[in-house]
Amino acid sequence: MDKSLNNIPVTTLKGVGDALAGKLAKIDIHSIQDLLFHLPLRYQDRTRITPINTLQPNSDVVVQGKVLAAEVVMGRRRSLLCRISDGSGTINLRFFHFTAAQKSNLRPGAEIRCFGEPRRGATGLEIYHPEYRVIKADMPADIQETLTPVYPATAGLTQQRIRSLCEQALQLLDDDSSLQELLPEGIREKYQLSSLVAAVRLLHQPPPGESMLLLSEGGHPAQQRLAFEELLAHNLSLQQLRKRVQSIGGFAMPPTNQLTKKLLAQLPFSLTAAQQRVVAHVSQDMAARVPMLRLVQGDVGSGKTVVAALAALQAVENDYQAAVMAPTEILAEQHQLNFANWLKPLGISMVFLSGKTQGKKRQEVLEKIASGEAMVVVGTHALFQDEVVFHRLGMAVIDEQHRFGVHQRMALRKKGEKNGGLPHQLIMTATPIPRTLAMSAYADLDVSVIDELPPGRTPINTVVIGDDRREEVIKRLKNACLDSRQAYWVCTLIEESEALQCQAAEVTAEQLRETLPELSIGLVHGRMKANEKAEVMQAFKDGHLHLLVATTVIEVGVDVPNASLMIIENPERLGLAQLHQLRGRVGRGKIASHCLLMYHAPLSQQSRERLQVMRDSSDGFVIAEKDLQLRGPGEVLGTRQTGLTQFRVADLERDSNLLMAVRSAAEELLEQSPQTVEPLVNRWLARGEEYANV
C-alpha cells in the first residue's frame, strides 16, 4: 500500500468535507503533503504566562488573572471593558464586538487566560479583542508546549481550523515512507541539511527555545532545509527541460558568411569586442544539430539587435525562416524598422505581424509566412496564434522574454516542430539580471553578456528634482530644444490603468503646447494606432519635433541620437530596471545628455533609496542588484505573470546564499542519483510537466 502523503487527499482528514476542501484548494492544498508544506508565516509565543506588571506595548503575550469588573462603556463606540488582575498588576481588555454570552463569561470573580497585544489606550495599557478562555477550578488549562503557528489563510478558513488540520497531518508523519526523503545522505551531509521529516515537524511545532527572530527572517536551518530542496527541484526542472529540448534535436545551420559578411560590410559602425564574442557564441550554437538555448544580456544601447540580425541571417543562409518576437507593438515596430534597413538591401523578404494587422493585409502576411516567401518575420504576441503557420521555422529571437508567459513561448517553439526538430532560440534582455537570479531562473539557458557599450556614447547626468520646480524644468527644456536638441517627457503609469496613463500624457502634451508655443511637440501612447505612432516617432527621429511626450511605451527600442534630455514624471511609480530602460533613450549621440527624475513629495524611504541609486549609477547590473534587494525577484524578472518563480518556501532574494550549493547539488544528483530527479520535481512543481514542455 502506498503510504506517500502526496497521494492521500486532504478529505481523509477528520472534519474535511467538500466545502472545506474547496477552501483549501484555493490556497493550493489538495493532499496531506500539501498541508505539511503549507508553512507558517510567523509564530506567537504562548508557552509562558507574563506577569501583568512587566507588560510592554506592541508584543504578543499570554496573561492570566481574575476579573475585577466588566461593564459596557459608551464613547465614540460602545465597548465592553473588562479589568483583570494577577496580583502583580491590572490591565483592561476591550471588546468593540461582543455578545451577551461574553458579558456573562467575563463576570467578576472569573479566572481567565488571554492572548493578545497590549497597546496604549484610554485607560493605559489595553488588550483589544484578546483570544481568551475561562479557567475552571476542576479543569486546569494546559499551557502551550510549542510556539503557535500563524498560517497563510483565505476567506472562511480560520487559524484554529488550519492548526487543527496540520496537527492531524503531523500525526501521519510516522516514518520516511510517508514523506519520502529524496535527498541522498551524501548530499545532506555535504550541505549540512537535516532530515525532511524533522524539518517539517519543527516548523509546524517549534519548541519554546527556538529563535523567533531567526524563524521570522526565514533563516532557521529547518526553513533553509526546505528552501534548499525546493530551489534544487526548480533547478533540476529547468535542466530536464534543456535535456528534453536537446534530445528532440534541431537543425544544423553552419555559417556560410554569404549574408552576414554583406551585412557587416554595410553597417556604418564596427561591432564591439563584446558583440563579436557573443556573435561567435550564437554562430557556434546554431551550427550544431542541438537546438540553441541562449540568453543574451546587454545593457541599454549595447547593440543586441545587431546580434539578433546576424543570427537571423545565419538561419536564412541555410534556407530557414527566422521569427523575431517583441512584447510591445512599439518595440516590434522598432525591430521591423532596423531589420528592414539592414536586410532589405540584401534582398531578403520580410513581413510584420501584430494584433493590429487586420483584413486583407493580414491574409497576405499569413500566406507569405506559410509559403516561405517571407524569410524573416517580425511581430508581437500575434506570432503565437494558431493561424500562423511557418513554412520552415529554424530560428526564434525572443526579446525581453521575461514579459512572455510560459504558454506563449511554448506555442512559438511548437511552430518549428513540424520539420522534425526544434528551432534555435535566442533570448534577449536589456533588463540586467543579477547573476544569482540568472543561475536559478535560467538554469536551462547558456548566458552571454554584452558588457561594453559602443564607443562615442556620452554618460548621462541624472538629477532628482521635486515637481514644485516644474517651471524651472520647463524653462530648461525650452532652452535645450531651442539649442537644436530634442527631448522626451515621460508620463508614468497611474494606478495600473493604460487609459488614465494615456489621458495624463494627452493633458501634459496640451499644457506644454500652451506653455511652449515656440516648440513643435508630438505625443505617443499605447492607445494610438500603429501607423499614427510610427508617423510621430519618425517625425521625432527626422528632427521635425522638438519634444516627444510619451507614456512608458518608449521604454525600449527607440533610438534618436539627437535626443539628449529626458524628463520622467513621478519616477517613484516605476521600478529601477524600467527607469534605467527609459533613461537609456538618451545618451545615444555625442551630445552631453541629462535625465531629470521629477518626483512628487513626500517620498517613502524606499523611493528615496531607489532614486538615489539612479542618480549614483548608470551600470545596469548594479541597478538590477539594488532592484532585487528593494523589490524582490518577482518584479525584477517579471515572473509574476510567467509563474516561473512562484516558490512555496524559498525566497530567491533571502536564499541567494544557497544558489551556488544548489547548482552543485543538482549536478551531483543528476550524476549519482538520477532516479530521484523526477520525484523531486513533481513534489515541488505542481505544474512540472508544463515547464518540462516549454
C-alpha positions as CSV (number, residue, x, y, z in Angstrom):
1,M,0.0,0.0,0.0
2,D,1.3,3.5,-1.0
3,K,1.7,5.4,2.3
4,S,3.0,8.6,0.5
5,L,1.2,11.6,1.9
6,N,1.3,13.2,-1.6
7,N,-1.2,10.6,-2.7
8,I,-3.6,10.9,0.2
9,P,-6.3,13.6,-0.3
10,V,-6.9,16.1,2.4
11,T,-10.5,14.9,2.5
12,T,-9.4,11.9,4.5
13,L,-8.8,14.2,7.5
14,K,-11.5,14.4,10.2
15,G,-13.9,17.3,9.5
16,V,-12.9,18.0,5.9
17,G,-15.9,17.8,3.6
18,D,-16.4,19.2,0.1
19,A,-16.9,22.8,1.3
20,L,-13.7,22.9,3.4
21,A,-11.8,21.0,0.7
22,G,-12.8,23.8,-1.8
23,K,-11.4,26.5,0.5
24,L,-8.2,24.6,1.0
25,A,-7.9,24.2,-2.8
26,K,-7.9,28.0,-3.1
27,I,-4.6,28.0,-1.3
28,D,-3.3,25.0,-3.3
29,I,-3.8,22.4,-0.6
30,H,-5.1,19.1,-2.1
31,S,-3.1,16.4,-0.4
32,I,-1.7,15.8,3.1
33,Q,1.7,16.6,1.8
34,D,0.5,20.0,0.5
35,L,-0.8,20.7,4.0
36,L,2.6,19.8,5.6
37,F,4.4,22.1,3.1
38,H,1.9,24.9,3.9
39,L,4.3,26.6,6.4
40,P,3.5,29.3,9.0
41,L,4.1,32.9,8.1
42,R,5.1,33.7,11.7
43,Y,4.8,32.4,15.2
44,Q,3.3,33.5,18.6
45,D,4.8,32.6,21.9
46,R,2.0,31.2,24.1
47,T,4.3,28.9,26.1
48,R,4.6,31.1,29.2
49,I,2.4,33.5,31.2
50,T,3.7,37.0,31.5
51,P,3.1,38.9,34.8
52,I,0.9,42.0,34.1
53,N,3.3,44.4,35.8
54,T,6.1,43.5,33.3
55,L,4.0,44.0,30.1
56,Q,5.4,46.2,27.3
57,P,3.3,47.6,24.4
58,N,3.2,46.0,20.9
59,S,4.3,42.5,21.7
60,D,2.0,39.4,21.8
61,V,1.7,37.9,25.4
62,V,-0.3,35.4,27.4
63,V,-1.7,36.9,30.7
64,Q,-3.9,35.2,33.3
65,G,-5.9,36.9,36.0
66,K,-9.2,37.3,37.9
67,V,-11.9,39.6,36.5
68,L,-12.3,42.6,38.9
69,A,-15.0,44.4,36.8
70,A,-16.8,44.2,33.5
71,E,-19.1,46.9,32.1
72,V,-20.4,48.3,28.9
73,V,-19.0,51.8,28.4
74,M,-20.2,54.4,26.0
75,G,-17.8,56.5,24.0
76,R,-17.4,57.2,20.3
77,R,-18.0,53.5,20.0
78,R,-19.8,51.3,22.6
79,S,-17.4,48.7,24.1
80,L,-17.2,46.0,26.7
81,L,-14.4,46.9,29.2
82,C,-13.1,44.1,31.4
83,R,-10.5,44.7,34.1
84,I,-8.3,41.8,35.3
85,S,-5.6,41.4,38.0
86,D,-3.0,38.8,38.6
87,G,-1.7,40.2,41.9
88,S,1.2,41.9,40.2
89,G,-0.8,44.5,38.4
90,T,-4.1,45.1,36.4
91,I,-4.9,45.6,32.7
92,N,-8.1,46.3,30.7
93,L,-9.4,44.1,28.0
94,R,-11.6,45.9,25.5
95,F,-14.1,44.4,23.1
96,F,-15.9,46.5,20.5
97,H,-17.8,43.5,19.2
98,F,-19.3,41.4,21.9
99,T,-22.3,39.1,22.7
100,A,-24.5,38.6,25.8
101,A,-22.6,35.2,26.3
102,Q,-19.3,37.1,26.5
103,K,-20.7,39.5,29.1
104,S,-21.9,36.5,31.1
105,N,-18.5,34.7,30.9
106,L,-16.5,37.8,31.9
107,R,-18.3,38.4,35.2
108,P,-16.3,39.5,38.3
109,G,-14.5,36.6,40.0
110,A,-14.0,34.5,36.9
111,E,-10.4,33.4,36.2
112,I,-9.4,33.9,32.6
113,R,-6.3,33.3,30.5
114,C,-6.0,35.5,27.4
115,F,-3.6,36.2,24.5
116,G,-3.2,39.5,22.7
117,E,-1.1,42.6,22.1
118,P,-1.1,45.3,24.8
119,R,-1.4,48.8,23.3
120,R,-1.7,52.2,24.8
121,G,-5.3,53.1,25.2
122,A,-7.7,55.4,27.1
123,T,-7.0,53.7,30.4
124,G,-3.3,52.9,30.0
125,L,-2.3,49.6,28.5
126,E,-5.2,47.7,27.0
127,I,-5.6,44.5,25.0
128,Y,-8.1,44.8,22.2
129,H,-10.2,41.7,21.3
130,P,-7.9,39.2,23.0
131,E,-8.4,35.5,22.5
132,Y,-9.4,34.2,25.9
133,R,-10.5,31.1,27.9
134,V,-12.3,30.9,31.2
135,I,-10.3,28.6,33.5
136,K,-12.4,26.4,35.7
137,A,-11.0,25.0,39.0
138,D,-11.9,21.4,38.1
139,M,-10.3,21.6,34.7
140,P,-6.8,23.3,34.7
141,A,-5.9,24.8,31.3
142,D,-2.6,23.5,29.9
143,I,0.0,26.0,28.8
144,Q,1.1,25.5,25.2
145,E,4.2,23.4,24.8
146,T,5.3,24.8,21.4
147,L,5.3,28.2,19.6
148,T,1.9,28.8,18.0
149,P,2.0,28.9,14.2
150,V,0.2,31.6,12.2
151,Y,-0.6,30.2,8.7
152,P,-1.4,31.9,5.3
153,A,-5.2,31.6,5.1
154,T,-8.1,32.5,2.9
155,A,-11.7,33.7,3.4
156,G,-13.7,31.2,5.6
157,L,-10.6,29.4,6.8
158,T,-9.7,30.3,10.4
159,Q,-6.2,29.9,12.0
160,Q,-7.8,27.4,14.5
161,R,-9.1,25.2,11.7
162,I,-5.7,25.2,9.8
163,R,-3.8,24.4,13.0
164,S,-6.1,21.5,13.8
165,L,-5.7,20.1,10.3
166,C,-1.9,20.5,10.4
167,E,-1.8,18.7,13.8
168,Q,-3.8,15.8,12.2
169,A,-1.4,15.7,9.3
170,L,1.7,15.7,11.6
171,Q,0.3,12.5,13.3
172,L,0.5,10.8,10.0
173,L,4.3,11.6,9.7
174,D,5.3,8.2,11.1
175,D,8.4,7.4,9.1
176,D,10.3,8.3,5.9
177,S,7.9,6.4,3.6
178,S,5.0,8.8,4.4
179,L,7.1,11.9,3.4
180,Q,9.9,10.4,1.4
181,E,13.4,11.6,2.0
182,L,14.5,12.3,-1.6
183,L,17.9,13.8,-0.9
184,P,20.7,11.2,-0.7
185,E,22.5,11.0,2.7
186,G,25.8,12.1,1.0
187,I,24.2,15.4,-0.2
188,R,22.5,16.0,3.1
189,E,25.8,15.6,5.0
190,K,27.8,17.6,2.5
191,Y,25.4,20.6,2.7
192,Q,24.6,20.1,6.4
193,L,20.8,19.5,5.8
194,S,18.6,17.9,8.4
195,S,16.1,15.2,7.5
196,L,12.9,16.4,5.8
197,V,10.5,14.9,8.4
198,A,12.5,16.6,11.3
199,A,12.4,20.0,9.5
200,V,8.7,19.8,8.7
201,R,7.8,18.8,12.3
202,L,9.9,21.6,13.8
203,L,8.4,24.3,11.5
204,H,4.8,23.4,12.4
205,Q,5.6,23.0,16.2
206,P,8.8,24.8,17.2
207,P,9.8,24.2,20.8
208,P,9.8,27.3,23.1
209,G,13.6,27.6,22.9
210,E,13.7,28.3,19.1
211,S,14.7,31.8,18.0
212,M,11.5,33.7,17.0
213,L,13.8,36.2,15.1
214,L,15.5,33.5,13.1
215,L,12.2,31.9,12.2
216,S,10.6,35.3,11.2
217,E,13.6,36.0,8.9
218,G,13.4,32.6,7.2
219,G,17.0,31.8,8.3
220,H,16.3,28.8,10.6
221,P,18.1,25.6,9.5
222,A,14.7,23.8,9.1
223,Q,13.5,26.6,6.8
224,Q,16.7,26.5,4.9
225,R,16.5,22.7,4.5
226,L,13.1,23.0,2.7
227,A,14.2,26.1,0.7
228,F,17.3,24.2,-0.5
229,E,15.2,21.2,-1.7
230,E,12.7,23.5,-3.4
231,L,15.4,25.5,-5.2
232,L,17.0,22.2,-6.2
233,A,13.7,21.0,-7.7
234,H,13.4,24.2,-9.8
235,N,17.0,24.0,-11.0
236,L,16.5,20.3,-11.9
237,S,13.2,21.0,-13.7
238,L,15.0,23.6,-15.9
239,Q,17.9,21.2,-16.6
240,Q,15.4,18.5,-17.5
241,L,13.7,20.9,-19.9
242,R,17.1,21.6,-21.5
243,K,17.9,17.9,-21.8
244,R,14.4,17.2,-23.4
245,V,14.8,20.0,-25.9
246,Q,18.2,18.8,-26.9
247,S,17.1,15.2,-27.2
248,I,14.4,16.2,-29.7
249,G,17.2,17.8,-31.8
250,G,17.3,20.8,-34.0
251,F,18.6,22.0,-37.3
252,A,22.3,22.4,-38.0
253,M,22.9,25.8,-39.6
254,P,26.7,26.2,-40.2
255,P,27.7,29.8,-41.1
256,T,28.3,30.3,-44.8
257,N,29.0,34.0,-44.3
258,Q,27.3,34.9,-47.6
259,L,24.8,37.3,-46.0
260,T,26.4,38.0,-42.6
261,K,29.6,39.3,-44.3
262,K,27.5,41.6,-46.5
263,L,25.6,43.0,-43.5
264,L,28.8,43.7,-41.6
265,A,30.2,45.5,-44.6
266,Q,27.2,47.8,-45.0
267,L,26.9,48.7,-41.3
268,P,28.0,52.3,-40.5
269,F,29.8,51.1,-37.4
270,S,32.1,48.2,-36.3
271,L,31.0,45.6,-33.8
272,T,32.5,46.0,-30.3
273,A,34.6,43.2,-29.0
274,A,31.8,42.1,-26.7
275,Q,29.3,41.9,-29.6
276,Q,31.8,39.9,-31.7
277,R,32.3,37.4,-28.8
278,V,28.5,36.9,-28.4
279,V,28.0,36.6,-32.2
280,A,30.6,33.8,-32.2
281,H,28.8,32.0,-29.3
282,V,25.5,32.2,-31.2
283,S,27.0,31.2,-34.5
284,Q,28.7,28.1,-32.9
285,D,25.4,27.1,-31.2
286,M,23.4,27.4,-34.5
287,A,25.9,25.2,-36.4
288,A,25.1,22.2,-34.1
289,R,22.2,19.9,-34.5
290,V,21.2,20.6,-30.9
291,P,18.7,23.5,-30.5
292,M,20.3,26.6,-29.2
293,L,19.0,27.9,-25.9
294,R,20.9,31.1,-25.3
295,L,20.1,34.2,-23.3
296,V,21.9,37.4,-24.4
297,Q,22.0,40.1,-21.7
298,G,23.2,43.5,-22.6
299,D,22.7,46.9,-21.1
300,V,20.6,49.6,-22.8
301,G,22.2,50.6,-26.1
302,S,24.8,47.8,-26.1
303,G,23.8,46.5,-29.6
304,K,21.8,43.3,-29.0
305,T,19.6,43.9,-32.1
306,V,22.6,43.6,-34.5
307,V,23.5,40.3,-32.8
308,A,19.9,39.1,-33.4
309,A,20.0,40.2,-37.1
310,L,23.2,38.3,-37.7
311,A,21.6,35.2,-36.1
312,A,18.6,35.6,-38.3
313,L,20.8,35.8,-41.4
314,Q,22.7,32.6,-40.5
315,A,19.3,30.9,-40.5
316,V,18.3,32.5,-43.8
317,E,21.7,31.4,-45.3
318,N,20.7,27.9,-44.5
319,D,17.3,28.3,-46.1
320,Y,15.4,28.5,-42.8
321,Q,12.9,31.2,-41.7
322,A,13.6,33.4,-38.6
323,A,11.0,34.8,-36.3
324,V,11.7,37.9,-34.1
325,M,9.2,38.5,-31.4
326,A,8.8,41.5,-29.1
327,P,6.4,42.1,-26.2
328,T,5.1,45.5,-27.3
329,E,3.9,47.0,-30.6
330,I,6.3,49.8,-30.4
331,L,9.4,47.6,-29.8
332,A,8.3,45.2,-32.5
333,E,7.9,48.2,-34.9
334,Q,11.4,49.4,-34.0
335,H,12.8,45.9,-34.7
336,Q,10.9,45.9,-38.0
337,L,12.5,49.2,-39.0
338,N,16.0,48.2,-38.0
339,F,15.8,44.8,-39.7
340,A,14.3,46.3,-42.8
341,N,17.2,48.8,-43.1
342,W,19.7,46.0,-42.7
343,L,18.1,43.1,-44.6
344,K,16.2,44.6,-47.5
345,P,19.3,45.8,-49.3
346,L,20.4,42.2,-49.1
347,G,17.2,41.1,-51.0
348,I,15.6,39.3,-48.0
349,S,11.9,39.2,-47.9
350,M,10.4,40.3,-44.6
351,V,6.9,40.7,-43.1
352,F,5.5,42.3,-39.9
353,L,2.6,40.8,-37.9
354,S,0.9,42.2,-34.9
355,G,-2.6,42.2,-33.4
356,K,-3.4,45.3,-35.4
357,T,-2.5,43.7,-38.8
358,Q,-6.1,43.0,-40.0
359,G,-8.2,42.1,-43.0
360,K,-6.6,41.6,-46.5
361,K,-3.2,42.7,-45.3
362,R,-3.2,40.0,-42.5
363,Q,-4.2,37.3,-45.0
364,E,-1.3,38.3,-47.3
365,V,1.2,38.2,-44.4
366,L,0.0,34.8,-43.3
367,E,0.3,33.4,-46.9
368,K,3.9,34.7,-47.2
369,I,4.8,33.1,-43.9
370,A,3.2,29.8,-44.8
371,S,4.7,29.6,-48.3
372,G,8.2,30.5,-47.1
373,E,8.3,33.7,-49.2
374,A,8.9,35.7,-46.0
375,M,12.2,34.6,-44.7
376,V,12.2,36.9,-41.6
377,V,9.0,37.5,-39.7
378,V,8.9,40.3,-37.1
379,G,6.0,40.7,-34.7
380,T,4.3,40.7,-31.3
381,H,2.3,38.0,-29.4
382,A,0.4,37.6,-32.7
383,L,3.1,35.2,-33.8
384,F,1.8,32.6,-31.3
385,Q,-1.6,32.3,-32.8
386,D,-2.8,29.0,-34.3
387,E,-3.4,30.6,-37.7
388,V,0.3,31.5,-38.1
389,V,1.9,28.5,-39.9
390,F,5.6,28.7,-40.8
391,H,7.0,27.0,-43.9
392,R,10.4,26.2,-42.3
393,L,11.0,28.0,-39.0
394,G,14.5,27.3,-37.8
395,M,15.3,30.3,-35.5
396,A,13.3,32.3,-33.0
397,V,14.5,35.5,-31.4
398,I,12.5,36.5,-28.3
399,D,13.2,40.0,-27.0
400,E,12.6,41.0,-23.4
401,Q,11.5,37.4,-22.9
402,H,10.5,37.7,-19.2
403,R,7.4,39.6,-20.3
404,F,6.0,36.5,-22.1
405,G,4.2,33.7,-20.3
406,V,5.1,30.0,-20.3
407,H,2.4,29.0,-22.7
408,Q,3.3,31.7,-25.2
409,R,6.9,30.7,-25.5
410,M,5.8,27.1,-25.8
411,A,3.4,27.9,-28.7
412,L,6.1,29.7,-30.7
413,R,8.6,26.8,-30.2
414,K,6.0,24.3,-31.5
415,K,5.8,26.3,-34.8
416,G,9.1,24.7,-35.8
417,E,8.3,21.1,-34.7
418,K,6.7,20.0,-38.0
419,N,10.1,19.9,-39.7
420,G,11.3,17.2,-37.3
421,G,13.2,19.4,-34.9
422,L,13.0,22.4,-32.6
423,P,14.0,25.9,-33.7
424,H,17.1,27.5,-32.2
425,Q,16.1,30.1,-29.6
426,L,17.9,33.3,-28.9
427,I,16.5,35.2,-26.0
428,M,17.5,38.8,-25.4
429,T,17.0,41.1,-22.4
430,A,18.1,44.6,-21.7
431,T,17.0,44.1,-18.1
432,P,20.3,43.0,-16.5
433,I,19.6,40.0,-14.3
434,P,21.8,39.6,-11.2
435,R,24.0,36.5,-11.6
436,T,22.4,34.8,-8.6
437,L,19.0,35.2,-10.1
438,A,20.0,34.1,-13.6
439,M,21.5,30.9,-12.1
440,S,18.2,30.0,-10.7
441,A,15.6,31.4,-13.1
442,Y,17.5,30.5,-16.3
443,A,19.3,27.2,-15.4
444,D,18.2,25.9,-18.8
445,L,20.0,28.6,-20.8
446,D,23.5,29.4,-21.8
447,V,24.1,33.0,-20.9
448,S,26.2,35.6,-22.9
449,V,26.7,39.1,-21.7
450,I,27.4,42.1,-24.0
451,D,29.3,44.0,-21.3
452,E,30.5,47.1,-23.2
453,L,28.8,50.0,-24.9
454,P,29.7,51.2,-28.5
455,P,32.4,53.9,-28.5
456,G,31.3,57.5,-28.5
457,R,28.4,57.1,-26.1
458,T,28.3,60.0,-23.6
459,P,27.5,59.4,-19.9
460,I,24.0,60.6,-18.8
461,N,23.8,63.1,-15.9
462,T,20.9,62.1,-13.7
463,V,19.2,64.7,-11.5
464,V,16.5,64.1,-8.9
465,I,14.2,67.1,-8.6
466,G,10.8,67.8,-6.9
467,D,7.8,68.7,-9.1
468,D,7.5,72.0,-7.2
469,R,10.3,73.1,-9.5
470,R,8.3,72.3,-12.6
471,E,8.5,75.8,-14.1
472,E,12.3,75.7,-13.8
473,V,12.3,72.3,-15.6
474,I,10.1,73.7,-18.4
475,K,12.5,76.6,-18.8
476,R,15.5,74.2,-19.1
477,L,13.6,72.1,-21.6
478,K,12.8,75.2,-23.7
479,N,16.5,76.3,-23.8
480,A,17.7,72.8,-24.8
481,C,15.1,72.5,-27.6
482,L,15.9,76.0,-29.0
483,D,19.5,75.0,-28.9
484,S,18.8,72.3,-31.6
485,R,18.5,69.4,-29.2
486,Q,15.5,67.1,-28.7
487,A,13.8,65.9,-25.5
488,Y,11.4,63.3,-24.1
489,W,8.8,64.0,-21.4
490,V,7.6,60.7,-19.9
491,C,4.3,60.4,-18.1
492,T,4.3,57.3,-15.9
493,L,1.6,54.8,-15.1
494,I,-1.3,55.9,-12.9
495,E,-3.0,53.2,-10.9
496,E,-2.1,50.5,-13.4
497,S,-4.5,51.9,-15.9
498,E,-3.5,52.4,-19.5
499,A,-6.5,54.6,-20.2
500,L,-5.5,57.0,-17.3
501,Q,-1.9,56.9,-18.4
502,C,-2.8,57.9,-22.0
503,Q,-5.1,60.6,-20.6
504,A,-2.2,62.0,-18.4
505,A,0.1,62.1,-21.4
506,E,-2.6,63.9,-23.6
507,V,-3.2,66.5,-20.8
508,T,0.6,67.1,-20.3
509,A,1.2,67.5,-24.1
510,E,-1.7,70.0,-24.3
511,Q,-0.3,72.0,-21.3
512,L,3.2,72.0,-22.7
513,R,1.9,73.2,-26.1
514,E,0.2,76.1,-24.4
515,T,3.3,77.0,-22.2
516,L,5.8,76.5,-25.1
517,P,4.1,77.6,-28.3
518,E,7.5,78.0,-30.0
519,L,8.2,74.3,-29.8
520,S,6.9,71.5,-32.0
521,I,5.5,68.8,-29.7
522,G,4.5,65.3,-30.5
523,L,2.5,62.7,-28.5
524,V,2.8,58.9,-28.3
525,H,0.8,56.5,-26.2
526,G,-0.4,52.9,-26.2
527,R,-3.9,53.6,-27.4
528,M,-2.9,55.2,-30.7
529,K,-3.0,53.2,-34.0
530,A,0.3,51.7,-35.0
531,N,0.6,53.9,-38.1
532,E,-0.1,57.1,-36.1
533,K,2.6,56.1,-33.5
534,A,5.1,55.3,-36.3
535,E,4.4,58.7,-38.0
536,V,5.1,60.6,-34.8
537,M,8.2,58.5,-34.0
538,Q,9.5,59.1,-37.5
539,A,8.9,62.8,-37.3
540,F,10.8,62.9,-34.0
541,K,13.6,60.8,-35.4
542,D,13.8,63.1,-38.5
543,G,14.1,66.1,-36.2
544,H,10.7,67.7,-37.2
545,L,9.6,67.6,-33.5
546,H,11.5,69.2,-30.6
547,L,9.7,67.3,-27.8
548,L,8.1,63.9,-27.6
549,V,5.5,63.5,-24.8
550,A,5.0,59.8,-24.2
551,T,3.9,57.1,-21.8
552,T,6.3,54.3,-20.9
553,V,5.7,52.7,-24.3
554,I,9.0,54.3,-25.3
555,E,10.8,52.2,-22.6
556,V,12.6,50.0,-25.1
557,G,13.7,50.2,-28.7
558,V,13.6,53.9,-29.5
559,D,16.8,55.3,-30.9
560,V,17.2,59.0,-31.6
561,P,20.8,60.1,-31.3
562,N,19.9,63.9,-31.1
563,A,17.6,63.4,-28.1
564,S,19.7,64.5,-25.1
565,L,17.2,65.4,-22.4
566,M,14.6,63.2,-20.7
567,I,12.1,64.3,-18.0
568,I,10.4,61.4,-16.2
569,E,7.4,62.5,-14.1
570,N,6.6,60.6,-10.9
571,P,9.6,58.2,-11.3
572,E,8.8,56.8,-7.8
573,R,6.0,54.8,-9.5
574,L,8.4,52.8,-11.6
575,G,10.9,50.0,-10.8
576,L,14.6,50.7,-11.2
577,A,15.0,48.5,-14.2
578,Q,12.2,50.4,-16.0
579,L,13.7,53.8,-15.1
580,H,17.1,52.6,-16.4
581,Q,15.5,51.4,-19.7
582,L,13.8,54.8,-20.1
583,R,16.9,56.8,-19.3
584,G,18.7,54.7,-22.0
585,R,16.7,56.5,-24.7
586,V,19.1,59.5,-24.3
587,G,22.9,59.4,-24.3
588,R,22.8,57.8,-27.8
589,G,24.7,60.5,-29.6
590,K,27.8,62.6,-28.9
591,I,25.9,65.4,-27.0
592,A,26.1,65.5,-23.2
593,S,22.8,64.1,-22.0
594,H,20.6,64.7,-19.0
595,C,17.8,62.8,-17.2
596,L,15.5,64.6,-14.8
597,L,13.6,62.5,-12.3
598,M,10.8,64.8,-11.3
599,Y,9.2,63.2,-8.2
600,H,6.1,64.2,-6.2
601,A,6.7,64.7,-2.4
602,P,6.6,63.2,0.1
603,L,8.7,60.2,-0.9
604,S,8.8,56.9,1.0
605,Q,12.2,55.7,2.4
606,Q,12.3,53.0,-0.3
607,S,11.5,55.5,-3.1
608,R,14.3,57.8,-1.9
609,E,16.8,54.9,-1.9
610,R,15.7,53.9,-5.4
611,L,16.1,57.4,-6.9
612,Q,19.4,57.8,-5.2
613,V,20.6,54.6,-6.9
614,M,19.5,56.0,-10.3
615,R,21.4,59.2,-9.6
616,D,24.6,57.4,-8.5
617,S,24.9,54.6,-11.1
618,S,24.5,54.1,-14.8
619,D,25.6,50.4,-14.6
620,G,22.5,48.2,-15.4
621,F,23.9,45.3,-13.3
622,V,24.4,47.4,-10.2
623,I,20.9,48.8,-10.6
624,A,19.4,45.3,-11.1
625,E,21.1,44.1,-7.9
626,K,19.6,47.0,-6.0
627,D,16.2,46.5,-7.6
628,L,16.4,42.8,-6.5
629,Q,17.1,43.9,-2.9
630,L,14.4,46.6,-2.8
631,R,11.6,45.0,-4.8
632,G,12.2,41.2,-4.9
633,P,12.8,38.8,-7.8
634,G,9.2,38.6,-8.9
635,E,9.3,42.3,-10.0
636,V,12.9,42.2,-11.4
637,L,12.2,39.1,-13.6
638,G,8.6,40.0,-14.4
639,T,7.8,36.4,-13.2
640,R,4.6,37.4,-11.6
641,Q,3.0,36.7,-14.9
642,T,5.2,33.8,-16.0
643,G,4.8,31.8,-12.9
644,L,8.5,30.7,-13.1
645,T,9.4,31.5,-9.5
646,Q,6.2,31.0,-7.5
647,F,8.1,29.4,-4.7
648,R,6.3,27.8,-1.7
649,V,9.1,28.1,0.8
650,A,12.2,29.5,-0.9
651,D,12.7,33.2,-1.5
652,L,15.3,34.0,-4.2
653,E,16.5,37.2,-2.5
654,R,16.6,35.8,1.0
655,D,18.1,32.4,0.0
656,S,20.5,33.6,-2.7
657,N,23.3,32.3,-0.5
658,L,22.1,28.8,-1.2
659,L,22.1,29.1,-5.0
660,M,25.8,28.1,-5.6
661,A,25.4,25.0,-3.4
662,V,22.0,24.2,-5.1
663,R,23.7,24.3,-8.5
664,S,26.5,21.9,-7.4
665,A,24.0,19.6,-5.7
666,A,21.9,19.5,-8.9
667,E,24.9,18.3,-10.9
668,E,25.8,15.7,-8.3
669,L,22.2,14.4,-8.2
670,L,22.0,14.1,-12.0
671,E,25.2,12.1,-12.0
672,Q,24.8,10.0,-8.9
673,S,21.0,9.6,-8.2
674,P,19.2,10.4,-11.5
675,Q,16.2,8.3,-10.3
676,T,15.4,10.9,-7.6
677,V,15.2,13.9,-10.0
678,E,11.6,13.2,-11.3
679,P,10.1,12.7,-7.8
680,L,11.8,15.9,-6.6
681,V,10.5,18.0,-9.4
682,N,7.0,16.6,-9.1
683,R,7.0,17.2,-5.3
684,W,7.7,20.9,-5.6
685,L,6.4,21.9,-9.0
686,A,2.7,21.2,-9.3
687,R,2.9,22.2,-12.9
688,G,6.2,20.3,-13.5
689,E,5.1,18.8,-16.8
690,E,4.1,22.2,-18.2
691,Y,7.6,23.6,-17.6
692,A,9.2,20.4,-18.9
693,N,7.4,21.1,-22.2
694,V,8.3,24.8,-22.5
